[in-house]
Amino acid sequence: MDKKFTARIVLFSEAYELAYSVSRKIGASPTDFDLVVGIARGGFPPARLVCDFLNIKTLTSIQVRHYTGGAEEKEEVEITDPIDIDLKGKNVIIVDDVNDSGKTLQAAVDHLTKKGAAVIKTAVLHEKEHTLLKADYAGDYLVEWKWLIYHWAVTEDLLEFLNKDDMLEAGEDDMRNHLSDKYDLEVERDLLKKVLALKNNYL
């Protein structure tokens, strides 16, 4: 990764407001949705919020994985945990945290189409400008590309960055300075301490 790779942390409070905004947009549409499909894993938190805001009782999931290494996207996308419920005639809203390339959403839409869903719409918290498949509903649109680290994935992503950069044995101040210098990523000291306390679960 070079200096052009920048990142920022999306706090729970920001994600909540974006999920609320997306839900208001969905609620203003003429379609009544029967269920929400969250894309695992990042789509779980916003999918549950959408259910809460729109009073949708059925929440299920699909897992779509990219073959990636350290945020380096590869071409192939795989559905590792497909939908296993009857969707025939159902109106479905697919929810994810971010729409980057569009490949994850496309794979999910294609899968649900084969399952016979009547209406399929997509919703995300953030949508990046270069995506190949636009979501039907988005909370925010990003023109400048950044790697978004949602609060529910901050341990995984920060440890991955530090490990790839051989910084896990450095002092905490050096770690914070490194993340700031290389990724324009500002990490609070208390948050970094919490992340480092969990590193044995990853390494």
Stockholm file with secondary structure:
# STOCKHOLM 1.0

chainA/1-203         MDKKFTARIVLFSEAYELAYSVSRKIGASPTDFDLVVGIARGGFPPARLVCDFLNIKTLTSIQVRHYTGGAEEKEEVEITDPIDIDLKGKNVIIVDDVNDSGKTLQAAVDHLTKKGAAVIKTAVLHEKEHTLLKADYAGDYLVEWKWLIYHWAVTEDLLEFLNKDDMLEAGEDDMRNHLSDKYDLEVERDLLKKVLALKNNYL
#=GR chainA/1-203 SS CCTTCCEEEECHHHHHHHHHHHHHHHHTSSCCCSEEEEEETTTHHHHHHHHHHHTCCEEEEEEEEECCBTTBCCSCEEEEECCCSCCTTCEEEEEEEEESSSHHHHHHHHHHHHTTCSEEEEEEEEEETTCSSCCSEEEEEESSCCEEEEGGGHHHHHHHHHHHTTCTTSCHHHHHHHHHHHHCCCCCHHHHHHHHTTGGGTC
#=GC SS_cons         CCTTCCEEEECHHHHHHHHHHHHHHHHTSSCCCSEEEEEETTTHHHHHHHHHHHTCCEEEEEEEEECCBTTBCCSCEEEEECCCSCCTTCEEEEEEEEESSSHHHHHHHHHHHHTTCSEEEEEEEEEETTCSSCCSEEEEEESSCCEEEEGGGHHHHHHHHHHHTTCTTSCHHHHHHHHHHHHCCCCCHHHHHHHHTTGGGTC
//
